[in-house]
Amino acid sequence: MPFCPKCRCEYRAGFTECADCGVGLVDTLPPAPQPGDLDKAVFKPVRSYPSRIHAEMVQEALTNEGIPAIIRGSEIFGTGTGLTEPSPPKLILCVPEEQMEEAALIADGIVDPL
């Protein structure tokens, strides 16, 4: 029986693509993620956003696609020195290094980065 490697659903013989995820089915599932796997992941910046609402919209979309994402930064202080002119806030969305390419494609389809 084929399986979806993303949502792990099982399909009847003859199906080639997951109806929910749109990815090709495989004959055997990869090992399921284990508790603590994220503790070992190296999170890298994938995009920056001017407000928390933008960052959270993309974070939710990534999470729905099975990509863990964290938001770093502050809306209060911004990214500049603030000595000569105020700087806009900058929130940085980070994902596991091995999922950066897929995350960037999803993120760019939702909100324009800074």
Beta strands, then each sheet from edge to edge (+ up, - down):
strand 1: 43-49
strand 2: 70-74
strand 3: 90-96
sheet 1: 1+ 3- 2+
end
